[in-house]
Every structure is written in structure tokens, then in C-alpha cells.
Amino acid sequence: MRFLKWPLLILLVLILIYVGLCAIGPKNLNLTRTQNVNAPASFVFNQINNLPAWQNWSSWNLNDPDMQVSYTQLQQGVGAKSTWESELQGNGTQEIVESIKNEKLKTKMVFEDMGGSSAYGLFELKEKKGKTEVSWSMDSGDDYPFLQRGIMLVMGVKGDIKKNYDASLKNIKRIVEERNSGKYGVYTVKEMLVPEKRYLIKRAEVNMKGIQQFYATNFSSIASKLGESQLEMDGMPSGLFYKYDTKAGTADMAAGIPVKEDTDIEGLESYLIPEKNGLRVDYYGDYNGTTAAHDAIEAYMNDRGLLSDVPMIEEYVTDPGVEKDPTKWLTRVTYFLASGM
């Protein structure tokens, strides 16, 4: 009996310690974290309402580069849903179930490796004088059974969630404050008054895969006709884009060269763009990478509620025949703002 006494006492002490841990352990995973951001609420909302954008700021994504994330066709607003698979963090889904522009966003998360248990995340945005208070809450539903709370405390689950919420909110703050200053990734978007300019253009509906061939044919043709007419160029060859048809894979566009005076040349159109407010990004690199510059301008407009006017212009400032290094090729991407913007 003496030999049994000590093991029983040790077991009793361990039981009492665990009961104590259960007494102070978290009843649930409900929590709220807050971050102040020096940017309007629209900037924050565009980061949280677009599920693919979460990969840029969510610490769970950033700390697990091997995580596989897929999305439904709808990626923004109510009904948008993502699915993640991770050896470190398990598998699950997240769906936007409520979205009020620039005010509130609610998501439902389902954790497949936890028996399909679910939780809700809620963002609330309060803007005042161009600054925004961002609150992010988690609601895990019913309280955990008493004896489960000790395990949750030892595992530090709630503390880990707080740490990840805080890190993610800081990432949002960094991203949106950079965007508020005009910096979108590696690109700086500049607002400017674009001077009046006249172009001689050849306009057509072009298959997107054939744009380079369209340029090759028409830039040389336009330049030849300018030389014959002894007209002076007022800039570098440019692409003017009016409309894209993504389903058909075509673009209503023109190859054009700026000129200093109006003229009438057979087979070409003289096209005047009056002085307008616009946005511009200087892109350096191979022409196949210009999409990133367009994305930066479109994000800039979306954050500020701006609308564009046609045409969008790519001016190919650097002559590839002279400069062989593609990283030094400058393409000047310009969007005109709609009247009143």
C-alpha cells in the first residue's frame, strides 16, 4: 500500500494542476484586435474583400509558403470562397458571408481537420478624417467543455491567433499606407495633367496574340509615311487601347506615332487627345510584363473610386534596336481619367 500511496498522490496533484489550468484556460477563441491606419476605409476594404489579396497580408499565408490556396470563380464580395491545404495548419475553407462596402466584412471559416468545426471572422472599419480604425474579431461559437480548456491553454491556441491577427493587421497597415502615398508594389502611380497630343494611327480589332506583329507591320508603315510627308515625330511609337474582349481574345486598339501637326495621310487617321487629367506609371522591362503596371493603376483607381476614359496608352520610349538590355526598356503607361475626376 505504501508503494501505491505516492503514485496516487502524484496523480492527484497532476489532476488538480490540470483542473486549475482548465479554470484559467480560454472558454472560447473569441477575440478582437484593432489597428489604426493612415488611409481611407476604401483602401482597407479592397484588401479584405478580395480573397486573393489575403495572400499579401495574412500571416498564416506568409508564414507557410507551401500552403495551397484555390478560389471559386467569384473572388470578391458575398459568395467568394477560398480553400486552403497545409501540412502545418491543416485544411479548411473561408467564405465571405457579409460585405458592406468600406464598413464591414464577415467570413465563415470551416476547419476540416477539426471535425468540420467553424468560426466567424468580422472586420469593422471606422473612418474619420481620412484615417481608419480597423477591428478584426473572431467568434468561435459555443464555449469549450471545461476539461478541454486546459489543453487549449497549454497549446496556446488563442495566443497564436492573437499573434497572427496582430501581424496581419500590421501588414494591412503597411500595404494600404504605401498605396495611400501612390506606391503599389514596385510601382509609383503619378497623377498628372497630360498635355494635348496628336497621333497618326492605324486602328483595328487585333487578336491579343498578334499584337506584336500588328505593331511590327504598322509602326514601320506609319514611320515611312511620316518620312515621305516630312512630318516631325512628337514622341515615341505608342499603342492606344480602347476596349478588350477577353472572351474573344481581341483588343480594339491602334498603333500610333505622335506628331506635332495635323495632317491628312491616306490609310491613317489623325487622332487628337485633348489635355486631360491622368495617371501614369513608368514600367521598365520586357513588354510581356506590362500587365503589372496596368494592375497598379487599376488598383489605384479602385482604392480612390476613380473611373478611366479611353484610350489607355502604352508609349514605348526605349528603342529595342538601340538598347539590347530588356530591363532598361521604358514603357510609359498612361490612363486618362473620366471627366469630372
C-alpha positions in Angstrom: 0.0 0.0 0.0 2.9 2.4 0.8 4.1 1.9 -2.8 0.7 2.9 -4.2 0.3 6.0 -2.0 2.9 8.1 -3.7 1.8 7.4 -7.3 -1.8 8.2 -6.3 -0.7 11.5 -4.6 1.3 12.4 -7.7 -1.7 11.6 -9.9 -4.0 13.6 -7.7 -1.6 16.6 -7.8 -1.4 16.4 -11.6 -5.3 16.2 -11.8 -5.5 19.3 -9.5 -3.0 21.2 -11.7 -4.9 20.3 -14.8 -8.2 21.3 -13.3 -6.5 24.6 -12.3 -5.4 25.0 -15.9 -8.9 24.4 -17.1 -10.2 27.0 -14.7 -7.9 29.7 -16.2 -7.9 28.4 -19.7 -9.9 30.1 -22.5 -13.6 29.3 -22.6 -13.6 30.0 -26.4 -11.5 31.6 -29.1 -13.5 34.8 -29.2 -11.2 37.9 -29.5 -10.9 41.3 -31.1 -7.7 43.1 -32.3 -7.5 46.6 -33.5 -5.2 48.6 -35.7 -5.2 52.3 -36.7 -4.4 53.0 -40.4 -3.5 56.3 -42.0 -5.6 55.7 -45.1 -9.3 55.9 -46.0 -11.5 52.9 -45.3 -11.8 52.0 -49.0 -8.1 51.1 -49.1 -8.6 48.6 -46.3 -11.8 47.3 -47.7 -10.2 46.5 -51.0 -7.6 44.3 -49.2 -10.1 42.3 -47.2 -13.0 42.0 -49.7 -10.7 40.4 -52.3 -9.8 36.9 -51.1 -6.6 36.5 -53.3 -5.3 39.7 -51.8 -5.2 38.0 -48.4 -2.0 36.2 -49.6 -0.2 39.6 -49.5 -1.0 40.3 -45.8 -2.3 37.3 -43.9 0.4 36.0 -41.7 -0.9 32.4 -42.0 -0.3 32.6 -45.7 3.0 34.4 -45.5 4.4 32.0 -42.8 3.5 28.9 -44.8 4.8 29.3 -48.4 3.9 25.7 -49.1 0.2 26.3 -48.4 -2.0 25.6 -51.4 -4.9 28.0 -51.9 -7.6 27.9 -54.5 -10.6 30.1 -55.2 -14.1 30.0 -56.6 -14.8 31.9 -59.8 -16.2 34.7 -57.7 -13.3 36.1 -55.7 -14.7 39.3 -54.2 -17.8 40.0 -52.1 -20.5 37.8 -50.7 -20.2 34.2 -52.0 -16.4 34.4 -52.7 -14.8 31.3 -51.2 -11.2 30.1 -50.8 -10.0 26.6 -49.9 -6.6 26.0 -48.2 -4.5 22.9 -47.8 -1.5 23.0 -45.4 0.6 20.4 -43.7 1.4 22.9 -41.0 -2.1 24.4 -40.5 -4.5 21.8 -41.7 -7.2 22.1 -44.4 -10.2 24.3 -44.5 -12.4 26.9 -46.3 -13.3 30.5 -45.9 -16.3 32.2 -47.4 -17.4 35.9 -47.4 -20.9 35.8 -46.0 -21.5 39.6 -45.5 -19.9 42.6 -47.2 -20.8 46.2 -46.7 -18.6 48.4 -48.8 -16.0 50.3 -46.7 -17.8 49.4 -43.4 -17.9 45.7 -42.6 -16.9 42.3 -43.8 -17.8 38.9 -42.3 -16.3 35.5 -43.2 -17.1 31.9 -42.2 -14.2 29.5 -41.7 -14.6 25.7 -41.7 -11.7 23.7 -40.3 -11.7 20.2 -41.9 -9.1 18.8 -39.6 -11.1 19.8 -36.5 -14.1 17.8 -37.3 -15.6 20.4 -39.6 -15.9 23.0 -36.7 -16.5 26.5 -37.8 -15.8 30.1 -36.7 -16.6 33.6 -38.0 -14.3 36.5 -38.6 -15.6 40.1 -38.6 -13.9 43.2 -39.8 -15.3 46.6 -38.9 -14.0 49.8 -40.4 -14.5 53.2 -38.8 -13.1 56.1 -40.9 -12.6 59.6 -39.6 -10.8 62.4 -41.4 -9.1 60.1 -43.9 -7.9 57.6 -41.2 -9.4 54.3 -40.4 -9.7 52.2 -37.2 -9.7 48.5 -38.2 -11.2 46.0 -35.8 -10.9 42.2 -36.6 -12.9 39.9 -34.4 -13.2 36.1 -34.2 -16.3 34.2 -32.9 -15.7 30.5 -32.3 -19.3 29.8 -31.3 -20.2 27.8 -28.2 -17.8 27.7 -25.2 -15.5 24.7 -25.0 -16.2 22.0 -22.4 -14.5 22.7 -19.1 -12.0 19.9 -19.4 -10.9 20.9 -22.9 -9.9 24.4 -21.8 -6.7 23.2 -20.1 -5.5 21.7 -23.4 -6.3 24.9 -25.3 -4.3 26.9 -22.7 -1.2 24.6 -22.9 -1.3 24.6 -26.7 -1.5 28.4 -26.7 -4.1 28.4 -29.4 -5.7 31.7 -28.5 -2.4 33.4 -28.1 -1.3 32.2 -31.5 -4.4 33.6 -33.1 -3.9 37.0 -31.4 -0.3 37.0 -32.7 -1.4 36.2 -36.2 -4.2 38.8 -36.1 -1.8 41.5 -34.9 0.8 40.6 -37.6 -1.8 40.5 -40.3 -3.3 43.9 -39.3 0.2 45.4 -39.3 0.7 44.1 -42.8 -2.6 45.6 -43.9 -1.4 48.9 -42.4 1.9 48.8 -44.3 0.3 48.0 -47.6 -2.6 50.5 -47.5 -0.4 53.3 -46.2 2.0 52.7 -49.1 -0.9 52.7 -51.5 -2.2 55.9 -50.0 1.1 57.5 -51.0 0.8 56.2 -54.5 3.1 53.2 -54.2 1.7 49.9 -55.4 4.3 47.2 -55.0 7.4 48.3 -57.0 5.4 50.9 -59.0 4.6 54.5 -58.1 1.4 55.8 -59.7 1.5 59.5 -60.6 -1.5 61.8 -61.0 -0.8 64.4 -63.6 -2.3 66.8 -66.2 -1.5 65.1 -69.5 -0.8 67.6 -72.3 -2.7 67.6 -75.6 -1.2 65.3 -78.1 -2.0 64.3 -81.7 -1.3 60.8 -83.2 -1.3 59.3 -86.6 -2.8 55.9 -86.0 -3.9 52.7 -87.7 -6.8 51.3 -85.7 -8.1 47.7 -85.9 -9.5 44.8 -83.8 -6.5 42.7 -83.1 -6.1 39.2 -81.7 -4.1 39.7 -78.5 -1.6 37.0 -79.5 -0.9 39.0 -82.7 -0.3 42.5 -81.1 3.4 42.4 -81.6 3.0 41.5 -85.3 0.4 44.3 -85.6 2.9 46.7 -84.2 5.8 45.5 -86.4 3.7 46.0 -89.5 2.1 49.3 -88.7 4.8 51.2 -86.8 7.2 50.8 -89.7 4.5 51.8 -92.2 3.5 54.9 -90.3 7.1 56.0 -89.8 7.7 55.5 -93.5 4.7 57.7 -94.4 5.8 60.4 -91.9 9.2 60.5 -93.6 7.6 60.8 -97.0 5.5 63.7 -95.8 8.4 65.3 -93.9 6.4 65.3 -90.7 8.2 65.5 -87.3 7.5 63.0 -84.6 6.4 64.3 -81.2 7.1 61.2 -79.1 7.8 57.5 -79.5 5.6 54.8 -81.1 2.6 54.0 -78.9 -0.2 51.5 -78.5 -3.6 53.1 -78.0 -6.2 50.7 -76.4 -9.9 51.3 -76.5 -11.6 48.1 -75.5 -10.7 44.5 -74.6 -12.9 41.4 -75.4 -11.4 38.8 -73.0 -13.8 36.1 -74.3 -12.9 36.6 -77.9 -9.3 37.3 -77.0 -9.2 40.6 -79.0 -8.5 44.2 -78.5 -9.8 47.3 -80.2 -6.5 49.2 -80.5 -4.3 51.3 -82.6 -0.6 51.6 -83.5 0.2 55.3 -83.4 3.1 57.8 -83.6 2.7 61.3 -82.0 3.1 64.2 -84.5 3.4 67.9 -84.0 0.9 69.0 -86.6 -2.4 67.8 -88.1 -2.1 66.1 -91.5 -4.1 64.0 -93.9 -2.3 60.8 -94.9 -4.1 58.1 -96.9 -4.8 55.0 -94.8 -4.1 56.7 -91.5 -6.3 58.6 -89.0 -5.2 61.8 -87.4 -6.3 61.4 -83.8 -6.2 64.3 -81.2 -6.3 63.6 -77.4 -7.0 66.9 -75.6 -5.4 67.9 -72.3 -6.8 65.6 -69.6 -6.1 64.5 -66.1 -4.5 61.1 -66.0 -2.4 58.5 -64.2 1.0 57.3 -65.2 3.4 54.5 -64.4 6.9 54.2 -65.8 7.5 50.5 -66.4 11.0 49.1 -67.1 11.3 45.6 -68.5 10.2 43.2 -71.2 6.9 44.1 -72.9 5.3 40.9 -71.7 5.5 42.2 -68.1 3.5 45.4 -68.6 0.4 43.8 -67.1 1.8 44.6 -63.6 1.9 48.3 -64.4 -1.7 48.2 -65.5 -2.7 46.3 -62.4 -1.1 49.0 -60.2 -3.0 51.8 -62.0 -6.3 49.9 -61.8 -5.8 49.3 -58.1 -5.0 53.0 -57.6 -8.3 53.9 -59.2 -10.3 51.3 -57.3 -8.9 52.5 -54.0 -10.0 56.1 -54.8 -13.2 55.4 -56.7 -11.8 56.8 -60.0 -13.0 55.9 -63.5 -10.9 55.9 -66.6 -11.6 57.2 -70.1 -10.3 55.8 -73.4 -7.8 55.3 -74.8 -5.2 53.8 -72.5 -1.8 54.4 -73.9 1.5 52.5 -73.8 4.3 54.6 -75.1 7.4 52.6 -76.0 10.0 55.1 -75.0 13.1 52.9 -75.4 14.1 51.7 -78.9 14.9 47.9 -78.5 17.0 48.2 -81.6 19.4 50.6 -79.8 19.1 49.3 -76.2 19.6 45.5 -76.1 19.0 45.0 -72.4 15.2 44.4 -71.8 15.5 45.5 -68.2 16.2 49.1 -69.4 13.3 49.3 -71.8 10.9 52.0 -70.6 7.2 51.8 -71.3 5.2 54.8 -70.2 1.7 53.6 -69.3 -1.0 56.3 -69.2 -4.7 56.1 -68.2 -6.9 59.1 -68.7 -9.5 59.9 -66.0 -13.1 60.3 -66.9 -14.5 63.8 -67.0 -15.0 65.3 -63.5 -12.4 63.1 -61.9 
